[in-house]
Amino acid sequence: MRGKAGQAGKRHIMAIDQGTTSTRTMIFGPDMQVVASAQREFPQHFPASGWVEHDPEDIWQSVLATARAAFRKAKLKAHDIAGIGITNQRETTLVWDRATGLPIHNAIVWQDRRTAGICQALKEAGHEKLISRKTGLLLDPYFSGTKVRWILDHVKGARGKAERGELAFGTIDSFLISRLTKGRVHATDATNASRTLLLDIHSGHWDDELLAILGVPALMLPEVRDCAADYGLADPEWFGGEIPILGVAGDQQAATIGQACFEPGMMKSTYGTGCFALLNIGPKPALSKHRLLTTIAYQFAGTRTYALEGSIFVAGAAVQWLRDGVGVIRSAAETGALARKADPNQQVILVPAFVGLGAPYWDAECRGALFGLTRGTGPAEMASAALESVCFQTRDLIEAMQADWRGDRDSGTVLRVDGGMTASGWTMQRLADILNAPVDRPKILETTALGAAYLAGWQAGLYGPPAAFAKRWRRQKRFEPAMDVATREARYGAWRDAVRRTLGKVGA
């Protein structure tokens, strides 16, 4: 049951967008317009090769600082806020003491690879098929379950305390909810839970068999709730008054909601350092045969909607490489204009496997390569190749997704896009050309925070149901495909050939 409209005059929503390198808090008004925003970076820690950690206190302080700054900018008080929505970097793992609220170890970040050995041992023990069937995920250090196990195995006394119910596990959303409510609520939403390797996505419940395989005591786990639900009250100490926490979703699912992808077949792709694409596949999970992930897109009123997800490790990072690695540009904004000057007769292809290739290849060991270089190749051709590599990788994902779920890539797909790279008109046009499908750029680009705000606003009764929200979604520009078939297929064929050579095996 949703709250009364606007909670007796409360007309604003606060969205906490807790990301990998920074935290942003935004305040939205009754018409979902942005009223104020504040952002703060925090340190990254790399204690060993392949290890990535965050100090949980840095994250917590960044949340408090940005929220309070947003309040000041908006000239609002706690009593003006109908609810808080939280969206977060997914898979990043924390364990804290229930009595003190203090973490027993730094947060282990989603990028961290320290549990590769645990994953390999589980594969050798024959657990991979069962884990994938129940969770929709691959057995990979990316996900939370093996990170929890590592903490319990390496922090003195942790396992005993966990088995006695003295420790709590959570992803960033759970940690923030616990802090905001001063430990009164230990909960997560279905989307974050679906990224842990511990949740059966078919039933929506923590799974005893998975817990036993991973060695995680059930007493550590948060309660799984809907994305739009009551998550308790933020204590008055933090913002000068109580504020209900009413919406939670992992960042990519929040962006899917913010893009109003509520119908099966709708797809969004977020282009940041990497790229995450989600395809709404409706109420029945379809397990991938092309090494994509099946995940919970959102859960409303106990009903789950699923998505196929593919991740590209390098998107905007290719532009950063042009700037910082080879020095052919001074700022990312130059790239599109430079690419326009490229010689169309050159077939320069960049395979940006700087940290391996993500979906649908999942080859962590291959490394990047440039193909088709000539004496005439210059900065313009390299810029074009870097931007095109993102378009080619997106087509790889869409073809894999539609082979898994529908098998027909010419069925009217429209891709909704967000993230920093979407500001480049050249890149979005080339994306439409390579996909042979329209690409829609929304008016509100802060789709992750918007999704979290919508969840809280809907639960508060301030915003309408999903169908009404979908009608309010507005496109800033549509990019229609304009490239001829022969050119498109020749360029994509050159990409596929380059990937095969990079992977070092035929038929990749």
Buried (B, 14 or more C-beta within 10 A) or exposed (E): EBBEBBBEEBBBBBBBBBBBEEBBBBBBBBEBEBBBBBBBEBEBEEEEEEBBBBBBEBBBBBBBBBBBBBBEBBEBEBEBBBBBBBBBBBBBBBBBBBEEBEBBBBBBBBBBBBBBEBBEEBEEEEBBEBBBEBBBBBBBBBBBBBBBBBBBEEBEEBBEBBBEEBBBBBBBBBBBBBBBBBBEBBBBBBBBBBBBBBBBBBEBEBBEEBBEBBBBBBBBBBEBBBBBBBBBBBBEEBBEBBBBBBBBBBBBBBBBBBBBBBEBBBBBBBBBBBBBBBBBBBEEBBBBEBBBBBBBBBBBEEEBBBBBBBBBBBBBBBBBBBBEEEEBBEEBEBBBBBBEEBBEEBBBBBBBBBBBBBBBBEBBEBEBBBBBBEEEBBBBBBBBBBBBBBBBBBBBBBBBBBBBBBEEBEEEBBBBBBBBBBBBBBBBBBBBBBBBBBBBBBEBBBBBBBBBBBBBBBBBBBBBEBEEBBEEBEEEEEBEBEBEEEEBEEBBEBBBBBBBBBBEEEEB
